[in-house]
């Protein structure tokens, strides 16, 4: 049996973020994942400014090493929102984005990188850490809370005893379902499909990711994210509730958009599908949930923290992992692993991400009404305050502070 202060289940962005932060704090931990890396993860592959900001806060050297891996990523400076009427809103990953700034161009705040490559990069980073014991290829299937910690085990007699569990094993986490009682709810879950294409044309010069709010997939969107080597991550995501209600086949809808949409089809005229179309689920942070209990905390997709409007999942996963690591370290110092102590993590998530997730949920509801969303895009193109607000959703977790200031709403309404 392995004995450790903290055991992290899952080595995706949330789990690795927790491990990296614990290492920074000098706390020993064990990280376990059922996969053997590198492994694929179905995703949009966008690394927004929030991802880079969080990694910088853990250790700027991590970002420097990531930046040097030029062959696996594409520098990206923002996102393009395309309204149902096809008007565009281009938002930089930083509020002061300037497409003509050579300084900003030499210091990208975001990337597009396949999850197979990015997750493997993070795993290689935790392997560098003196306080992290990484174990892959082990599928934990038993969790037993005892008086002195959690005993977790796999079928091959593998066992770990930990004072604290950080649960980071994704949207289908058995722990989240069986212990934390978090279940998939169709109105708070998105079904998505992803495909890789070669030679899609019409990409933004600064490699902005594209979110197309096409009427047939509302409330959801069709996306195109540019990748290295002339590739693109292309997909459709839509509320599970709406898919069931309208009996939509997402794979057929993706094909219809690519082949028949009057604007999109021109960009795919010479494009080639690489491999197969894959599907996955995105548990949204559109509902507040209890994310902790006695001796445990849920992070990332296991905590259902995906942005309801933008689909941002990696940045929120990294932040939640960092919050959980800080709380784990505090609990160890206090020798208090009660549910009351662990609840401080929930408060950190609320302070850091709560206002942003609520705002995103409102925007998600707004796109149910195409004319309103068209209006929002039109206003945003004229109003610097709205543009900056959306930019902050990708860059920095400071929306809560802005939303509490009356002056912000005055500028929002009257600054044209």
VMD Tcl script that draws the C-alpha trace (Angstrom):
set ca {
  {0.00 0.00 0.00}
  {1.16 3.51 -0.86}
  {0.61 6.10 1.89}
  {0.37 9.77 0.91}
  {-0.95 13.09 2.12}
  {-2.85 13.79 -1.10}
  {-3.97 11.45 -3.86}
  {-5.11 12.95 -7.15}
  {-7.31 10.75 -9.34}
  {-6.83 11.82 -12.95}
  {-3.93 13.46 -14.77}
  {-5.78 15.84 -17.07}
  {-5.37 19.62 -16.72}
  {-7.21 19.80 -13.37}
  {-5.25 16.96 -11.79}
  {-1.91 18.17 -13.12}
  {-2.64 21.72 -11.98}
  {-3.32 20.43 -8.46}
  {-0.11 18.38 -8.51}
  {2.00 21.27 -9.78}
  {0.62 23.61 -7.12}
  {1.14 21.02 -4.36}
  {4.71 20.57 -5.52}
  {5.18 24.34 -5.34}
  {3.89 24.24 -1.74}
  {6.16 21.31 -0.85}
  {3.31 18.83 -0.27}
  {3.81 15.21 -1.33}
  {1.12 13.71 -3.55}
  {0.36 10.71 -5.74}
  {-1.28 11.20 -9.16}
  {-3.05 8.19 -10.70}
  {-4.59 7.92 -14.17}
  {-6.18 4.92 -15.87}
  {-4.66 5.86 -19.25}
  {-1.08 5.54 -20.42}
  {0.20 8.83 -21.79}
  {0.18 10.23 -24.38}
  {-3.52 9.61 -24.84}
  {-6.20 11.44 -26.81}
  {-8.94 13.50 -25.17}
  {-11.89 14.66 -27.23}
  {-12.00 18.44 -26.91}
  {-12.00 21.72 -28.82}
  {-8.24 22.04 -28.19}
  {-8.38 25.77 -27.35}
  {-6.00 27.10 -24.68}
  {-7.31 30.55 -23.82}
  {-5.54 33.31 -21.95}
  {-6.98 31.92 -18.72}
  {-4.92 28.74 -19.20}
  {-1.69 30.67 -19.59}
  {-2.52 33.02 -16.69}
  {-3.12 30.11 -14.32}
  {0.05 28.25 -15.35}
  {2.02 31.48 -14.89}
  {0.70 31.78 -11.36}
  {1.88 28.27 -10.56}
  {5.27 28.63 -12.25}
  {6.22 30.97 -15.14}
  {8.85 28.46 -16.26}
  {6.06 26.04 -17.27}
  {4.70 28.60 -19.74}
  {8.18 29.28 -21.08}
  {8.67 25.58 -21.78}
  {5.24 25.35 -23.41}
  {5.97 28.35 -25.60}
  {9.06 26.64 -26.98}
  {7.07 23.65 -28.28}
  {6.34 25.31 -31.62}
  {5.49 22.14 -33.56}
  {2.52 21.06 -31.40}
  {0.69 24.36 -30.96}
  {-0.46 27.44 -32.80}
  {-0.26 30.89 -31.23}
  {-3.75 32.37 -30.88}
  {-4.77 35.87 -29.85}
  {-8.54 35.69 -29.49}
  {-11.99 34.42 -30.43}
  {-14.52 35.30 -33.12}
  {-18.22 35.07 -32.23}
  {-20.48 34.80 -35.28}
  {-24.12 35.72 -34.58}
  {-27.07 33.95 -36.26}
  {-27.28 36.87 -38.74}
  {-23.57 36.20 -39.52}
  {-22.29 39.46 -38.04}
  {-18.94 38.95 -36.33}
  {-17.59 40.02 -32.96}
  {-13.82 39.61 -32.61}
  {-12.55 39.56 -29.04}
  {-8.89 39.39 -28.07}
  {-7.69 37.10 -25.32}
  {-6.62 40.22 -23.44}
  {-8.68 43.40 -22.92}
  {-5.98 45.58 -24.51}
  {-5.62 43.38 -27.60}
  {-4.12 45.28 -30.52}
  {-3.78 43.44 -33.81}
  {-0.97 45.80 -34.82}
  {1.10 45.42 -31.65}
  {4.41 43.67 -32.32}
  {4.93 43.27 -28.55}
  {1.68 41.33 -28.16}
  {2.41 39.28 -31.25}
  {5.73 38.17 -29.75}
  {4.02 37.22 -26.46}
  {0.87 35.19 -27.26}
  {-1.61 34.83 -24.44}
  {-3.32 31.77 -25.91}
  {-2.72 28.72 -28.07}
  {-4.54 25.99 -29.94}
  {-3.03 22.60 -29.18}
  {-4.38 19.06 -29.46}
  {-5.24 17.65 -26.08}
  {-3.08 14.61 -26.72}
  {-0.09 16.96 -26.88}
  {-1.09 19.46 -24.18}
  {-2.07 16.85 -21.60}
  {1.12 14.93 -22.28}
  {3.08 18.17 -21.78}
  {1.45 18.63 -18.37}
  {2.19 15.03 -17.42}
  {5.84 15.55 -18.35}
  {5.79 18.65 -16.13}
  {4.53 16.75 -13.07}
  {7.18 14.10 -13.71}
  {9.73 16.85 -13.09}
  {8.33 17.48 -9.62}
  {10.13 16.18 -6.54}
  {6.91 15.96 -4.52}
  {4.81 14.15 -7.15}
  {4.61 10.38 -7.66}
  {2.89 9.78 -11.02}
  {1.33 6.38 -11.77}
  {-0.48 5.72 -15.05}
  {-2.27 2.66 -16.42}
  {-4.19 2.05 -13.16}
  {-7.99 2.24 -13.06}
  {-9.20 3.07 -9.56}
  {-12.63 1.52 -8.98}
  {-13.05 1.46 -5.20}
  {-13.18 4.36 -2.74}
  {-13.49 3.64 0.98}
  {-13.61 6.40 3.58}
  {-11.95 5.29 6.82}
  {-11.22 7.16 10.04}
  {-7.64 7.95 9.02}
  {-8.17 8.66 5.32}
  {-9.46 7.40 2.00}
  {-8.46 3.90 0.92}
  {-8.63 3.60 -2.86}
  {-7.91 0.50 -4.88}
  {-7.86 -1.15 -8.31}
  {-8.58 -4.72 -9.40}
  {-4.91 -5.73 -9.36}
  {-4.58 -5.28 -5.58}
  {-3.15 -1.80 -6.07}
  {-3.98 0.35 -3.00}
  {-3.35 3.91 -1.86}
  {-4.22 5.47 1.49}
  {-4.51 9.27 1.45}
  {-5.47 11.96 3.91}
  {-7.21 13.84 1.08}
  {-8.55 12.92 -2.36}
  {-8.59 15.40 -5.23}
  {-10.96 13.89 -7.77}
  {-10.01 14.91 -11.32}
  {-11.13 11.97 -13.43}
  {-13.46 13.79 -15.77}
  {-17.08 14.05 -16.81}
  {-17.81 10.36 -16.22}
  {-16.25 10.20 -12.76}
  {-17.71 7.32 -10.76}
  {-16.70 9.12 -7.56}
  {-18.67 12.22 -8.55}
  {-21.75 10.09 -9.18}
  {-21.56 7.58 -6.34}
  {-20.03 9.65 -3.54}
  {-20.70 13.30 -4.39}
  {-24.10 12.54 -5.97}
  {-23.47 14.66 -9.07}
  {-25.39 13.20 -11.98}
  {-25.72 14.22 -15.61}
  {-28.63 16.65 -16.09}
  {-29.65 17.23 -19.74}
  {-30.30 20.95 -19.21}
  {-26.86 21.40 -17.65}
  {-24.91 19.23 -20.09}
  {-23.71 19.67 -23.65}
  {-23.15 16.87 -26.12}
  {-20.35 17.62 -28.54}
  {-18.69 16.03 -31.53}
  {-15.22 16.76 -32.82}
  {-13.48 16.13 -36.12}
  {-10.11 17.08 -37.56}
  {-9.96 18.58 -41.06}
  {-7.09 19.56 -43.33}
  {-7.07 22.66 -45.59}
  {-10.01 24.63 -44.20}
  {-9.70 28.16 -45.62}
  {-10.58 31.65 -44.36}
  {-8.83 31.52 -40.98}
  {-8.21 34.72 -39.01}
  {-4.68 36.10 -39.45}
  {-4.17 35.98 -35.67}
  {-5.52 32.43 -35.40}
  {-8.71 33.39 -33.54}
  {-10.87 30.43 -32.60}
  {-14.34 30.66 -34.19}
  {-17.71 30.09 -32.53}
  {-20.57 30.14 -35.06}
  {-24.02 30.45 -33.48}
  {-25.95 28.92 -36.36}
  {-29.73 28.80 -35.84}
  {-30.04 25.04 -36.35}
  {-27.80 24.26 -33.34}
  {-28.94 26.91 -30.86}
  {-28.49 26.88 -27.90}
  {-25.05 25.73 -28.98}
  {-22.58 26.42 -31.73}
  {-20.47 25.14 -34.59}
  {-16.77 25.77 -34.13}
  {-13.57 25.96 -36.14}
  {-10.26 26.11 -34.25}
  {-7.07 26.45 -36.33}
  {-4.23 24.01 -35.61}
  {-0.62 23.59 -36.78}
  {0.17 22.01 -40.17}
  {-2.95 23.35 -41.90}
  {-5.30 21.33 -39.70}
  {-8.41 22.49 -37.87}
  {-10.51 21.19 -35.00}
  {-14.12 21.35 -36.19}
  {-17.21 20.44 -34.23}
  {-20.71 21.05 -32.93}
  {-21.89 21.33 -29.34}
  {-25.49 21.57 -28.18}
  {-27.51 21.23 -24.99}
  {-28.35 17.57 -24.38}
  {-31.90 18.55 -23.45}
  {-32.45 20.20 -26.84}
  {-30.88 17.31 -28.75}
  {-33.36 14.89 -27.14}
  {-36.31 17.22 -27.59}
  {-35.59 17.90 -31.27}
  {-34.12 14.46 -32.03}
  {-31.00 15.93 -33.60}
  {-28.16 13.79 -34.91}
  {-25.05 15.91 -34.33}
  {-22.88 14.00 -36.79}
  {-25.43 14.56 -39.55}
  {-25.75 18.21 -38.55}
  {-21.97 18.69 -38.72}
  {-21.93 17.17 -42.19}
  {-24.87 19.33 -43.27}
  {-23.17 22.54 -42.12}
  {-19.85 21.68 -43.75}
  {-21.45 20.64 -47.04}
  {-24.51 22.88 -47.34}
  {-24.26 26.04 -45.26}
  {-23.95 28.88 -47.80}
  {-20.96 30.49 -46.05}
  {-19.25 27.57 -44.33}
  {-19.28 25.22 -47.32}
  {-17.00 27.53 -49.33}
  {-14.33 27.24 -46.66}
  {-14.52 23.43 -46.74}
  {-14.53 23.13 -50.53}
  {-11.02 21.64 -50.60}
  {-10.92 20.34 -47.03}
  {-10.33 16.69 -46.10}
  {-11.66 14.90 -43.04}
  {-8.84 13.30 -41.05}
  {-9.88 10.20 -39.15}
  {-13.34 9.81 -37.64}
  {-15.88 12.04 -35.91}
  {-15.79 11.55 -32.13}
  {-18.36 12.45 -29.48}
  {-18.12 13.53 -25.85}
  {-20.08 15.18 -23.03}
  {-19.48 18.53 -21.35}
  {-20.91 18.97 -17.83}
  {-21.67 22.67 -17.51}
  {-21.15 25.00 -14.58}
  {-24.64 26.44 -15.12}
  {-25.79 25.00 -11.81}
  {-24.14 25.48 -8.43}
  {-23.15 22.15 -6.88}
  {-21.45 20.96 -3.71}
  {-17.90 20.16 -4.81}
  {-16.38 18.85 -1.59}
  {-16.98 16.63 1.41}
  {-15.07 14.92 4.16}
  {-11.51 14.38 2.87}
  {-12.29 15.10 -0.80}
  {-12.65 17.83 -3.44}
  {-13.89 17.60 -7.04}
  {-12.05 19.54 -9.75}
  {-12.35 20.17 -13.49}
  {-14.98 18.23 -15.43}
  {-15.58 15.98 -12.40}
  {-16.87 19.16 -10.73}
  {-18.94 20.22 -13.77}
  {-17.16 23.54 -14.29}
  {-17.32 23.99 -18.07}
  {-18.35 27.48 -19.18}
  {-22.00 27.33 -20.43}
  {-21.48 29.96 -23.14}
  {-17.94 29.58 -24.52}
  {-17.37 25.91 -23.68}
  {-14.15 26.90 -21.88}
  {-13.13 23.89 -19.83}
  {-9.35 23.73 -19.61}
  {-8.89 27.13 -17.94}
  {-11.56 26.44 -15.32}
  {-10.06 23.00 -14.72}
  {-6.61 24.47 -14.08}
  {-7.96 27.09 -11.69}
  {-10.03 24.56 -9.74}
  {-7.02 22.26 -9.42}
  {-4.94 25.11 -8.05}
  {-7.68 26.08 -5.56}
  {-7.97 22.46 -4.39}
  {-4.21 22.16 -3.87}
  {-4.16 25.30 -1.73}
  {-7.02 23.99 0.40}
  {-5.39 20.57 0.73}
  {-2.19 22.18 1.98}
  {-4.15 24.29 4.50}
  {-6.08 21.24 5.74}
  {-2.86 19.29 6.26}
  {-1.35 22.12 8.32}
  {-4.52 22.36 10.43}
  {-4.92 18.55 10.53}
  {-8.59 19.14 9.72}
  {-10.12 17.11 6.88}
  {-13.77 17.58 7.81}
  {-16.40 18.53 5.26}
  {-16.53 21.97 6.88}
  {-12.82 22.46 6.27}
  {-13.01 21.17 2.71}
  {-15.94 23.52 1.99}
  {-13.46 26.40 1.94}
  {-12.54 25.07 -1.50}
  {-16.14 25.59 -2.68}
  {-15.90 29.18 -1.50}
  {-12.70 29.68 -3.47}
  {-14.33 28.30 -6.62}
  {-17.31 30.61 -6.06}
  {-15.09 33.64 -5.56}
  {-12.93 32.84 -8.56}
  {-15.37 31.40 -11.09}
  {-18.91 31.85 -9.79}
  {-19.77 35.26 -11.24}
  {-18.28 34.32 -14.58}
  {-20.25 31.06 -14.79}
  {-23.50 32.85 -13.92}
  {-22.86 35.48 -16.57}
  {-22.11 32.76 -19.12}
  {-25.33 30.96 -18.21}
  {-27.28 34.16 -18.91}
  {-25.53 34.51 -22.27}
  {-26.32 30.88 -23.04}
  {-30.02 31.58 -22.39}
  {-29.79 34.69 -24.56}
  {-28.76 32.71 -27.63}
  {-32.10 30.89 -27.50}
  {-33.41 34.13 -29.02}
  {-31.40 34.80 -32.20}
  {-32.58 38.41 -32.55}
  {-31.34 39.21 -29.03}
  {-27.98 37.61 -29.68}
  {-27.71 39.52 -32.96}
  {-28.38 42.70 -30.98}
  {-25.74 41.81 -28.38}
  {-23.11 41.35 -31.09}
  {-24.06 44.67 -32.68}
  {-23.85 46.49 -29.33}
  {-20.59 44.75 -28.43}
  {-18.94 45.89 -31.63}
  {-19.69 49.50 -30.63}
  {-19.19 49.21 -26.87}
  {-15.68 48.75 -25.51}
  {-16.98 47.74 -22.05}
  {-18.91 44.72 -23.35}
  {-15.95 43.61 -25.44}
  {-13.61 43.85 -22.44}
  {-16.05 41.87 -20.29}
  {-16.11 39.00 -22.79}
  {-12.33 39.23 -23.12}
  {-11.93 38.80 -19.36}
  {-13.81 35.50 -19.58}
  {-10.85 34.19 -21.58}
  {-8.02 36.04 -19.86}
  {-8.33 36.86 -16.17}
  {-10.64 35.88 -13.35}
  {-11.66 39.41 -12.31}
  {-15.23 39.59 -13.58}
  {-16.63 39.38 -10.04}
  {-14.95 42.65 -9.08}
  {-16.22 44.43 -12.19}
  {-19.79 43.24 -11.74}
  {-19.95 44.69 -8.20}
  {-19.09 48.24 -9.31}
  {-22.04 50.52 -10.29}
  {-19.71 52.45 -12.60}
  {-19.30 49.32 -14.73}
  {-23.02 49.18 -15.53}
  {-23.10 52.91 -16.31}
  {-20.30 52.47 -18.83}
  {-21.95 49.32 -20.15}
  {-25.17 51.17 -20.90}
  {-23.90 54.54 -22.06}
  {-20.40 54.05 -23.45}
  {-20.81 53.74 -27.20}
}
mol new
graphics top color blue
foreach p $ca { graphics top sphere $p radius 0.5 }
foreach p [lrange $ca 0 end-1] q [lrange $ca 1 end] { graphics top cylinder $p $q radius 0.2 }
display resetview
